Amino acid sequence: MSERLQPGDTAPAFTLPDADGNEVSLADHKGRKVIVYFYPNALTPGCTKQACDFTDNLDVLATAGYDVIGVSPDKPEKLAKFREKENLKVTLVGDPDTKVIESYGAYGEKKNYGKTYVGVIRSTLVVDEAGKIEHAFYNVKATGHVAKIIKDLGI
């Protein structure tokens, strides 16, 4: 299990492959605010809803100074299929060994339909221009979460 991050913590650095196999680093976004969201599995209903919500609100978020990066344990090939099938505009990166997901505290015990197992905990962290955690949302719902973030950030 990984330790959850709190506002004021330094965001763990990462470099992960995107849907095209290109490397994306948190450091590439230095000087901008970044919404890093963690989701369990591309091409599933909840994750699709969440990714589509971020895509639909990307212009609003970008205008307010936020970049968005979605992180899942999927390989770039699956992320590319996800992006094409759903016409997604958010940057999607894969973390198959879950090291980055764990470093953000987004991996641990979950309950689903009465069963307990270990996996990706749907989470969203907002990183400020200096690379510090500004907001940390864990165990979020796929539906309505983007609207809540926009409200919480005062956008």
C-alpha positions as CSV (number, residue, x, y, z in Angstrom):
1,M,0.0,0.0,0.0
2,S,1.2,3.5,-0.7
3,E,1.1,6.6,1.4
4,R,-1.4,9.2,0.3
5,L,-0.1,12.6,-0.6
6,Q,-1.2,15.8,1.1
7,P,-1.4,19.4,0.0
8,G,2.1,20.9,0.3
9,D,3.9,17.6,-0.4
10,T,6.3,17.6,-3.4
11,A,4.7,15.8,-6.4
12,P,6.8,12.8,-7.3
13,A,8.6,13.3,-10.6
14,F,7.7,10.9,-13.4
15,T,8.3,10.2,-17.0
16,L,5.9,7.7,-18.7
17,P,5.1,6.8,-22.3
18,D,1.9,8.3,-23.8
19,A,-0.5,6.6,-26.3
20,D,2.1,7.2,-29.1
21,G,5.0,5.9,-27.1
22,N,6.5,9.4,-26.5
23,E,7.8,10.2,-23.1
24,V,5.8,12.6,-21.0
25,S,7.3,14.1,-17.8
26,L,5.8,16.1,-15.0
27,A,8.8,18.4,-15.4
28,D,7.6,19.2,-19.0
29,H,4.8,21.1,-17.3
30,K,6.9,23.2,-14.8
31,G,5.4,26.6,-14.5
32,R,1.9,25.4,-15.2
33,K,-0.7,23.7,-12.9
34,V,-1.3,20.1,-13.7
35,I,-4.2,17.9,-12.9
36,V,-2.9,14.3,-12.7
37,Y,-5.7,11.8,-12.5
38,F,-5.3,8.1,-11.9
39,Y,-7.8,5.5,-13.3
40,P,-7.8,1.7,-13.2
41,N,-8.4,0.6,-16.8
42,A,-8.8,2.2,-20.3
43,L,-11.8,1.2,-22.3
44,T,-14.1,0.5,-19.3
45,P,-17.3,2.4,-18.7
46,G,-16.3,4.4,-15.6
47,C,-12.9,5.3,-17.0
48,T,-14.4,6.2,-20.3
49,K,-16.9,8.6,-18.6
50,Q,-14.1,10.2,-16.6
51,A,-11.8,10.6,-19.6
52,C,-14.6,12.0,-21.8
53,D,-15.5,14.5,-19.0
54,F,-11.9,15.7,-18.9
55,T,-11.8,16.0,-22.7
56,D,-15.1,17.9,-22.7
57,N,-13.8,20.4,-20.1
58,L,-10.2,20.6,-21.4
59,D,-10.6,24.1,-22.9
60,V,-12.1,25.4,-19.7
61,L,-9.2,23.9,-17.7
62,A,-6.5,25.0,-20.1
63,T,-7.9,28.6,-20.1
64,A,-7.6,28.6,-16.3
65,G,-4.0,27.4,-16.6
66,Y,-4.3,23.7,-16.0
67,D,-2.9,20.8,-18.1
68,V,-4.4,17.4,-17.6
69,I,-2.6,14.0,-17.6
70,G,-4.4,10.7,-17.1
71,V,-2.4,7.8,-15.7
72,S,-3.4,4.1,-15.8
73,P,-1.5,0.8,-15.7
74,D,-2.2,0.3,-19.4
75,K,0.3,0.0,-22.2
76,P,0.6,2.7,-24.9
77,E,-1.1,0.5,-27.5
78,K,-4.3,0.2,-25.3
79,L,-4.1,3.9,-24.6
80,A,-4.0,4.6,-28.3
81,K,-7.1,2.5,-28.9
82,F,-8.9,4.2,-26.0
83,R,-8.0,7.7,-27.4
84,E,-9.1,6.8,-30.9
85,K,-12.3,5.0,-29.9
86,E,-13.5,7.8,-27.6
87,N,-11.9,10.7,-29.4
88,L,-10.1,11.8,-26.3
89,K,-8.0,15.0,-26.2
90,V,-6.4,14.5,-22.7
91,T,-2.8,13.3,-22.5
92,L,-2.9,9.6,-21.4
93,V,0.2,7.9,-20.1
94,G,0.8,4.3,-19.1
95,D,2.4,3.0,-15.9
96,P,2.3,-0.8,-16.3
97,D,4.6,-1.5,-13.3
98,T,2.4,1.0,-11.2
99,K,5.5,2.6,-9.6
100,V,4.2,6.2,-10.3
101,I,0.7,5.3,-9.4
102,E,2.0,3.9,-6.0
103,S,4.2,7.0,-5.5
104,Y,1.1,9.2,-5.7
105,G,-0.8,7.0,-3.2
106,A,-3.3,5.9,-5.8
107,Y,-2.7,2.2,-5.4
108,G,-4.1,0.0,-2.6
109,E,-7.0,-2.0,-1.2
110,K,-10.4,-1.5,-2.9
111,K,-13.8,-3.0,-2.5
112,N,-16.0,-3.8,-5.4
113,Y,-19.2,-5.8,-5.3
114,G,-18.3,-7.0,-1.8
115,K,-14.9,-8.3,-2.8
116,T,-11.6,-6.7,-1.5
117,Y,-8.6,-6.6,-3.8
118,V,-5.6,-4.4,-4.5
119,G,-5.6,-2.1,-7.5
120,V,-5.6,1.5,-8.8
121,I,-7.7,3.8,-6.6
122,R,-9.4,6.4,-8.7
123,S,-7.7,9.6,-7.6
124,T,-7.0,13.1,-8.8
125,L,-4.1,15.3,-7.7
126,V,-3.6,19.0,-8.6
127,V,0.1,20.0,-8.8
128,D,0.9,23.7,-8.7
129,E,3.5,25.6,-10.8
130,A,6.2,24.8,-8.3
131,G,5.6,21.1,-8.3
132,K,3.8,20.9,-5.0
133,I,0.5,19.1,-4.4
134,E,-2.3,21.7,-4.2
135,H,-5.3,19.4,-3.9
136,A,-5.5,15.6,-3.3
137,F,-8.8,13.8,-4.1
138,Y,-8.8,10.0,-3.4
139,N,-11.6,7.4,-4.0
140,V,-13.4,9.7,-6.4
141,K,-16.4,8.8,-8.5
142,A,-16.0,8.7,-12.2
143,T,-19.2,10.5,-12.8
144,G,-19.4,14.2,-11.8
145,H,-15.8,14.4,-10.6
146,V,-14.6,16.8,-13.3
147,A,-17.4,19.2,-12.5
148,K,-16.5,19.0,-8.8
149,I,-12.9,19.7,-9.5
150,I,-13.8,22.8,-11.6
151,K,-16.1,24.0,-8.7
152,D,-13.4,23.3,-6.0
153,L,-10.7,25.1,-8.0
154,G,-13.0,28.1,-8.5
155,I,-12.9,27.9,-12.3
